[in-house]
Amino acid sequence: MTKIKAVFAVIIAGAILSSVSATYVRSSERILHSFPTTDGDGARPVAELLHAPDGNFYGTTASGGQSGFGTVFKLTSDGTESVIHSFALGPEGNVPSSGLVVDTQGNLYGTTGEGGTGCYPSGCGVVFKVFPDGPVAVLHAFTDISDGALPAGTLVMDDSQNLYGATFAGGGPQCHECGTVFKISRDGTESMLYAFLGGNDGYEPLLTAIDAAGNMYGTTRSGGGGAGCHRSGGCGTVFKLTPSGTKTVLHSFPASRHDGKSPVAGVIVDNAGNLYGTTYVGGIHGNGIVFKLAADGTETVLHAFAGTDDGAHPSTPLIMDSVGDLYGTTFTGGGTGCQNQAGCGTVFKIASDGTETVLYKFQGGNDGESPTGLTLTRKGNIYGATENGGEDYYGTAFRLKN
C-alpha cells in the first residue's frame, strides 16, 4: 500500500449529512436465545458472534456462568445454546468482553479484560485458547509495562494462524498507560510489536484488520494531536503498523463538527486498501459517523447519525458483504422504546453511495436492547447479540433475515 501522509483533506458528502431521515425497512427478527434462561448461563454478550466453519455460532458473555465472571458459549442455527466454559477468578482470566476467532483445527481464541497472574489486583487480562472438547489454556498473561495490560477487541488471525491484538494500557516506560499492539505466534510466544506514546501517537488502541501484505490497521480512542478532545488533545486516530513495526497515523480526528470523534470500534479493510469505520460521537449531529478512508488518504463521511430514527452512537465493528455494502449497529437511537435514550439501538446498512437503510429498530423488553457486533452469513442472514433486554434483561442473540 502506498505510504499515506498523516494529514488529509476531508470530503463532506453534503447531501447525506444534511438529511436527518433514513429509509426504514423492517427486517424479520427472531430471538434465538435470551440470557440467562438457566442457572450457569452467561449474561451480557458484548461482542460479535463468530460463525465458525462447523456452522455454529460462538461468543462470549462478560458476566454470568457458574462463578459469575463470564462464559464462552455455542449457539446452533436453530437457537440451541450451551456453555462451553465458565470463567472464574484466578490465573485463567475473567470478564471476556471481545469476540472469538477460530483456527483450522476448530480451536477458539479470545481475551479477557481481567484475571491472569500479572500486575493489577484483579489481573491484567489474558489471551486464551478453547479446545474443541472444552478445556481452556492460557496462552499469555499480561504483566503491564513490558507487554501491555487490559487486552481489548477481537483478535486478528493471519494466514499462518498467528494472533494479533491490542491492549488499552501498559507498554513502554514513556507512557505505560497508553497501550500496545502484540503478537502471539502459533507456538504461543508473545511479542510486543508497538508501544503507544500518547499525545499525537494516540491512546487506547484497537487492532482490528490485517491485509494480504501483513500490514495491520486499527484505531486509538483518543489522542492524535487535535485540540478540544480528551486527554492531551486529539479525538482519536486511524493507524497502520507494518510487519517490521513501523507505525503511521493515517488520520487524526479533529475537534470539528464535520468529522467524527472517538473511533471505538476499529476499522475494516477491503481488497483495494480502503478502510471503513465508525466514530462513537461527532459529525454534524454529534451522534457519530460512518467513514471511509481511501488508499490515497482521503476521508469521506458516508453518514452522520441524526440520533433519532437512524440511530446514535455506533460502537461495534462494521462488516461488509460481497458487493461492498456495509452493516453495523448503533448502541442507542432508533426512535422507539427506551425513550430516555431516544431508542434502544438499530441495525443499519450503508450502501456504497452512502445511502443509509435502517434494517431494524430494537424495542427493548424481550426484543433486546443495545445491539453489539454483527455476523453476515452466505445466505444473507444477519446474526448478532444485544447487551441488554431479553426475557431476563441479560441480553439476547438474534437473527435478521436481510
N, C-alpha and C positions, 0 to 999 in steps of 0.2 A: 504494500500500500504506500502511496506517496506520502512523504512526511507532511504533516499538517501543522500550520502555524497555530500559535496559542490564542490569537485574536482574530475574530471573524466578523463579517457583516451578517446581520440578521435580516432575513426576508420575512416580512409580515404578510400573511395571507389575509388581507383586509376584509374580503367578503366573508370569510369564515369567522374572523374574530368579531365582526360587528353583529353577528347573529347570536341571539340568546335562546333560540329554539333548536330543537333537534327532532329528527324523524324518529318515531317510536313504533317498532314492530314487535309486538309481544310474542316472544317465543314460548313454546310449551315447556314448562319446568316440571321436573319430577324430583322430589326429595328422596334420595337414595338411603340416607341414614341421618338420624338425629342423635347427637351425642349428649349425655350418655343414656343408653337405654337399659344398661345393666351395670351392676357394681363391677368395678375394674375396667370399665370402658374409658377411653380417652375423653378429653374435654378441650374445647377451643383449638380447632385446627387453624393455624395462622399462616400456612404456606400452601403453595400449589400442590395438586396431586400429580404423581408420576404415573403415566400409562406405560406399563412395562411390556416387554415382548411376550410375556405369557398371557397377555390380555387383561390382566388385573390391574387395579389402581392401588398405589401405595402412598402413604402420607404420614405425617407426624401431628401430634397434639402437644400443646405447650403445658398442659396440666392433665389431671386425671390419671388413670391407670391404678395399679394395685397400691402404689405408695403416694400418688398424687403429684408426681413430678414429670408426667408426660409419657407418651407412648409412640411406638411405630405400629401402624395398622395396615391391614389389607382390606380392600373393598372390591368385590366382584362386580361385574357389569350389571347384575340384577339387584345389587344393593346389599348383599350379604357382607357384613363387616366382622372382622376378627382382629384381636390384638396380637401382634407378633412379639412385642417386647414392651415391658413396663419399666421405666427408669426409676431409680431410687437415689437418694443422697449417697454420694461416695465417688470412688475413682472412675466409674464408667460414664459419668456425666449425667446431667439432668436438665430439664426445660428445653427440649428441642423446639426451635422456632423457625426452622428452614425446611425446604423440601428435600427430596431424596434423588439420587442418581443411581443407575444400575449398570453393572458390567456384563460382559458376555456370558459369565457363569451364573448370573442371577443374583449376585451379591448386591446388597443395597448399601449406600454410603450417605452419611449426613453429619451434622454437627449439633452440639448442644451449647447453649449460651452460658451455662454454669456447670459446676462439677469438675471432676478431674483431680489432679494431685498438686497443681501449682497455684501460686500467688494468692488471690483474694480469699477471705474466709470461706466463701461459697464456691471457690474454684474459678478458673479462668476459661473453662469450656474444653471440649474435646472434639476430635474427628473420630467417628465410629464406623464400624462395618457390621452389617447384619447378614449372617449367612442364610442361605435358603431354608435351612431347617430350624432357624430361630436364634441360635446363640449370637451374642454381641461381643465384638472385640474392639478395644480402644486402639486406634492407630497412632494417635498423638494427643497428649495432654498439654495445653498451652501453659506457659510459665511467665508471660508478661514481657519484659524488656527484650529478651533475646529472640523471641519468636512471635510475640503478639498475645492478645488476650481478647476474649469475647468474640468468637467467630460469628459472622452474620452472613445471611444469604445462602442460597443453594450452591453447592459445589459445582464446578465445571470439570468435565472429564474430556481428555483428548483422545485421539485415536489409539494411543498406546496404553490407555487406561490409567494415566497419571491424573491426579486430582489437583485442582487449583481452587483457592478461595481467599477470603479476606477476613481480617479481624477489625473490629471497631476501635480497639485500644491496643496498647502495647507498642513495641517497636524499639527503635534505636534511642540512644541517650539524648539526642537533640530534641525529641518530642515523644516521650514514652507513653503518651495517651492519644496519639494521632492515628494509629492503626497500621496494618501491614497487608501485603499480599504474600501468600505462602503456596508451596507446592508439596504434595505428598506423592512421592514416587510409588510405582507399582509394588516395590519391595517394602513399602512402609516408611521410607526415610523422609523426614520433613526438612524443608529448607525455606528460609525467609528470602523471598525474591526482591522485596522492596519494603522499606520503612518510610512512611509518610512524614513530612517535615512540618505540617501545619501551614498556616498563612496561605500564600499563593499556591502551595502544593496541594492543599486540601486536608480535610479531617474526615474520619469515619468512612472508610471506603467500602464499596461493594464491588466484587469482581463477578461479572455475570455472563461474559461471552468470550469466545476464542475463535480465531479464524483459521483457515487452512494452513497459513504460514506459521501458526503458533503465537501470533500476537494476541494479547489479552486486552479486554476492554471493560471499563466499569465506570462508576461514579463515586464522588465523595459528597456527603450530605451537606457539608459546609466548607468554608474556605474558598480559595480561588482568587482572592485579591480584590473583588468588588467591594464597594462601600455599602454600608447600611444593612448588612445581614450577619447575624450570628457572631460568633467569637472571631476576633482578628479579621473581620471583614470577609466578604465573599458569601455567595448564596449557593455554593456547590460547583462541582466541575464534572466534565466527562474526560476520562483519561485513557491513554493507550500505553501498554507496557510490552516491550519486545521480549522475546525469549532470552536475550542477553541481559535484561534488566534495565534497559533504557526507558525512562518514562517521559511521556509528552502530555501536557494538558491540551486537549483538543478544543475544549470550550469551557469558559468560566461564565457562570450565570451572574448577570449583573443585578443590581437593585433597580430594575426597570419594570414598569408595568407591562411592557411589551414582550418580556421574556419570562421564563419560569424561575422558580426558586425552590431549592431543596429537592434534588432528584433522589428520592429514597428507594427507588425500585430497580436501579441499574439500567442497562441497555441491551438490545439485541442487535445482531449484525446480519445483513443479507449478503448474497453472493457477490454483489457489486461493491461491497465495502461500506455501504450506508449504514448508519447507526440510528436506532429508534428508541425513544424512551419517554418518560413522563416526569413531571415535577409535581410535588405534593401541593404546593401553593404557587402564587404568581400568575402571570397572564393578566389580561385587561380586566378580568372579573375577580382575580385574587384566589381562584379555586383550583389552580393547577392547569397544566397544559400537556398536550402530546406533541413531541418534537421529532424532527428528522435532522440528522447531521450528515451531510453528504460527504463523500470521499474527498472532495476538494476543500472541505472545511466550512461550507455554507450551512447555516442553521435555518430551518423553516419551521415555524409554529404551525402545525397541522390543525390543531384545535385548542381553543381556550374554553375551559369549562365554566358555564354560567352559574352553576351551583343550584339550579332548580331541576327541571325535567332531565337535563343531560348529565347530571351527576356532579360530584365535587370531590376533590382530594384523591386522585389516583395514587395508589401506594403499593401496587404489586406489578410484577414483570408483565410486559406485553408478550403476545405470541403472534405469529404470522402464518397465514395459510399459503397454499401453493400459488395463488395469484397475487400475493403481496398485500392483501388486506390485513389490518391489524385488529387485535381483540384485546380487551383489558377490562378492568373493573374500577369503580370508584368506591371509596370507603363509605361515603355518605351521599346525599343528594338523591335525586330521582323524583322528588315532589310528592311522594305518597308514603304514609306510615312514618313512624319515628319523627313526629312533627318538630320536636325540639332540634332536629338536625336537618330539617327540610328534606327528609327522605332517608331510607335505610341502605342506600347504595344501588349501583347499577352494574349491568354488563353491557359494554358498548363495542361497536365496530367502527373502525376508521378506514374508509376506502382510500385508494392511492391518491385521489384528488383532494383528500382532506374531509370529505363528507362524513359526518358522524351519524350513526344509527344506534339508538338505544334498543338493545335486544331484550332487556328485562329490567324491571324495577322491583326491588325487593320490598315487601310489605311489612316485614317484622313478624313477630309471633312464630308460628310453625313454618312460615315461609323462609325464614332465615334473615339475617341482618349483617351488614358489614362484610361483603364478599372479599375473599383473598384471591390468589392467583388462579389461572385457568389452564386447562389442557384441551387441545383440539384433536379429535380422532380422525382417521381417514374417511369415515362416513360423514364427517362434518358436524358431529355432535360435540357439544362443549361440556366439559366436566369441571367442577370446581367445588369450593367449600366456602362456608361463611363462618366467621369467628364467633358470632353471636346468633341468637334466635334458635329456632327449633323447638321441639316439644318441651325440653327442659332448659332452654336458653343457654346451652353449652356449644352451640354451633351445629352445622349441617354439612352433608355432602350432597351435591345436586347434579342434575343433568339438564341441559337445554338442548332441544332439537333446533338446529340452526337452519 
